[in-house]
Amino acid sequence: MTIPADRARLEALYAEHAAAVHAYARRRADAATAEDAVAETFLVAWRRLRDVPSADPLPWLYATARHVLANQRRGDARRAALSARLQRERPAPPAAEPGVSEEGAALLRALAALRPADREVLLLTAWEGLEPARAAVVLGCTRAALHVRLHRARRRLEAALAPAEPTTSVATQETNA
């Protein structure tokens, strides 16, 4: 077959069977996933047009849609598992290297405890030495938004660096009562 003939065949397949494939996918998934599955099914049909039976292509299209939906479910499950794992695991504070002062190690631990967005804005301006206007370009925000982010990140870093408040003992509480 030639490209125009292949294209005509795919267009005919789509015109005749897209609604049935969409209904098949919609009964098994939400609307957005079904739309994606139909598109992917006909993409596979285009790539493997010579494998699509001429006499009765609908079962082949259903089988392809079934595989596409299964792949989407597996991908969704992998993404959900990865997201859950990433939320459970925070990066471990970097170990103090030889020659790093206690203050330097405390700073590294405090930076590791910050949210990634806060850490990024601080590192862009302090470590990379970017002026706020240039850091705003990197982060895709306005200069005003960058200044707000930077101010908030600095406050959070300061809080992370602050020594823990000493707890009052029971004896101290009793003498004050």
PyMOL commands that set and color helices and strands:
alter all, ss='L'
color gray80, all
select helices_A, chain A and resi 3-26+31-47+49-51+58-88+102-113+116-127+132-139+143-161+170-176
alter helices_A, ss='H'
color red, helices_A
deselect
rebuild
show_as cartoon
